[in-house]
Amino acid sequence: MNKAGKLVLQREGNREFDAHLAQPDAANAPSIIIFTEMFGLSRHNFKMADHYAERGFNALVPNLFWRSQFPGELGFEGPDRDAAWARLAAFDVEAAGRDIVTAVKWLRGQPSANEKVFALGFCAGGRMAFVAAARADVDAAVSFYGIGIAKHADEFAAVHCPVHLHYGLKDPHIPQSEVDAVTQLAQRRPSIEIFLYPDAGHSFFNPIRPGYHAASAKIAGQRLDALIDRVCPLAASAR
């Protein structure tokens, strides 16, 4: 890995659209844009970006909460958890969609990057990964337990790249009705695949959360890696 750290993608008044970027040593590398859970940018997200940079990818974690009253990281429990839910309820999805387009264009313009951009998101960020597929012309997107994707019913027709949607069927935050609605919407979209995990709940892919489910995470990780390798292969010099 070449370098990692904070950067600013855009400024509006005294607010900054900040992000964490981790870059590989090799040039002409594909990129991964990682959308966080509702708790915002965290060390866990940065470690994930660093992991992908070590594998040979440009990895960007944008702070899509930068317009919020409190744009920083929030804790998993207690008052912070309540604040995270409140921030998510007030979240401006339309503005975030424009921010995603900005971030994807920025990635593609970097000297170390090629044109390939893969979107990966979790929880609230899982919804944003779907938005990236519909609006930002990414090459593929993977959503883990994305909350609220059914609200984008009119955008399924705009998705042409490969998209994987992963749901745990014991997820208390995503009812079966949401999963059923998304499944129905995806039926006529051959590029969209849905994967269901009967024994998994919310955050089943996150090893630092109590909902982590190792068996389901292993299968989902294999599917994720297979799609990355197919859509955004590394150049020979980066392997």
N, C-alpha and C positions, 0 to 999 in steps of 0.2 A: 504494500500500500504506500502511495506517495505522500499524501497529506490529507488531513481532515480538520474541519473547524466550521465556525459560523460565518455566514455571509448574508448580505442583504440583497434581495431581488428587486425590491421596489420601495419607494417612500411616498407617504401621503401625510403632509403636515409633520407632526412629531411622531408618527407611527411608522414602523418599519416592517416590511414583509420579510422576515428572517427565515433562515433555513440552515440545516447542517448538511455539509457536503463532505463525502469521503471519495477520494480518487485513487485509481490504480496506478501502478508504475507504467503500464503499457499505454500506448496511444491507440486511437481508432477503436475505442471501447464502447460497447453498448451501455445503456444507462438504465437504472432502476429508480423510480420515484416512489417513496414510501409514505403512505398517509396514516397518521397515528390514530390511536384510540381517542376517546373524548377527553382524556386527561392531558393531552398535548405532548409537546416534545419532551422526551425523557432519555435518561442514560440507556435504557433498554433499546429505544429506537436508534440511538447513535451506535450502539454495539452491533445492531443488525446492519446498519449502513456500512460500518467498518468491515463486517464479515463479507458483504458483497464486494466491497472494494478489494479486499484481499483475494477474492475469487476472480477479479479482473474487470469489475463493473464500476462506472461512475454511479454513485449512490447519493440521492438527494432526499432529505426529509424536510419538507416545507412546513412552516407553522401556519396552517390555515386559520388559526384562531387569532391572528395578529390584529384583526379589526375589532375583536371583542373587548369588553370593558376590562377584563383581566386576560391578557394573552399568554401568560406563562403556564408552567407545568402545575398540575393539580394532583394531589395525592389520591390513592385508591380508596381510602376510607374516611369516615368522619365528615366534618363540615366540607372538606375539599370535594368529597364525592358528590354531595348535594350541589355544590357550586358547579361541578362539571356537568351535571344533568341540566342545571339552569342555563349554563353557557350553551349547551347543545340545543336546548329548546329555542334559544334566541339566535342561533347560528344562521347566517345569511348564505344559503346554498348557491344562490345566483352569483353573488360576489365571489364565493369560493370557486365556482366554476371558471370564472374569468382568471382567478389567481392560478388555477391549475394550468390553463392555457399558457399563461405567462411563464410558469415554471418549466413546462415541457419545452417551450420554444427556447428558453434559456439553456436548458440542458443540451438541446440539439445544436446550439451555437458554440459550445465549448470546444476548444482546439483538441482536447483529449477524447472527444466523443464522436461516434458515428451517428447515424440517423435513428438508430433503434432505441426506443424507450418503452420500458415495461412498467406498468403501474401495479402497485401492491398496497392493499389497505386492510385495516382491521377495525371492527366495530363502526364508529362514525366514519373512520377512514375507509372502511369497506364500501360504504356508499359512495365516497369520493373516488374510489377506484373505478366504480361503474360510471360515474360522471366523466372521468377521464376518458373512458372508452367511447362514450357517446359524444363528447364535445372537444376533446383535445387531440384526437387523431393519434393516440398511442398505438403501439404495435400489438399489445396484449394487455390484459388486466386480470388480476386475481383479487377477489374479495373474500375475506374471512368474516363471518357473522356480521355482514353489513346491515346496519339498522336503517330501514326506510327505503330500500331500493324499489319497492312496489309503488312508491310515490312518483316514480319516473316512468310510468306506463307509456307515456307518449314518446319516450326516448329510446325504447327498445329497438325500434326500426332504424335508428341512427347508428346502431352498433354493428360494425362489420368485422372487427378484429376478434381473435379468440378471447373469450371471457370465461373464467371459472368462478363460480359462486359456491362457497363452502358454508354449510349450516350444520350446527349441532342440534339434534332434535330434542335435547333437554335444556335448551336455551330459554331462560325465563324472560329475556328481553326481546326475543323475536318469536311471536306466537306462530302456531302452525298455520293460521290464516294468512300470515305474511309469506311464509314459505310456499304455501299453495298458490297464492296470487302471483308470486315471482315465477314459479314453475309454469303456470298457465301462460304468462306473458312471454316466456322463453321458448315455448313450444314451436313457434314458427321461425325461430332464430337459430339456425344450425351452428352458428359460431359461439353460442352461449351454452355452457354445460353447467349443470348443478350437481353438487356432491353432498350427500346427506350422511351424517354420522350419528347413528341411533344412541350411542352411549355418551355422547359429548354434549357439554353445555356451552355457555358463553366463555370466551377467552380460552378455548381449549387448545389453541396453538401457542399460547404464551407461557413459557416455562416458569415465569416468576409470579404467576397468578394462581390462586387456589383452584380455579376451574380448569387448569391444565389437564389434558387427557393424553397421556403419552402415546397410546396405541393409535388413537385417531390422528394425533399430530404427526406421527411417523408416516402414515398413509398420505395425509394431506401434503406433507413436505415432499414426498416422492412425486406427487402429481404436480406440485408447484415447480420443482426442479426440471421435470420433464418438459413442461411448457416453456420455461425459460430457455432451456437448451434448444428447443425446436424453433422458437421465434426470435430469440436474441442470442445466437451462438457467439462465442468468443472467437476473435481472430486467432490464428495459429500462434502469433507472437505473444498473445496474452495468456495462453494456457500454461 
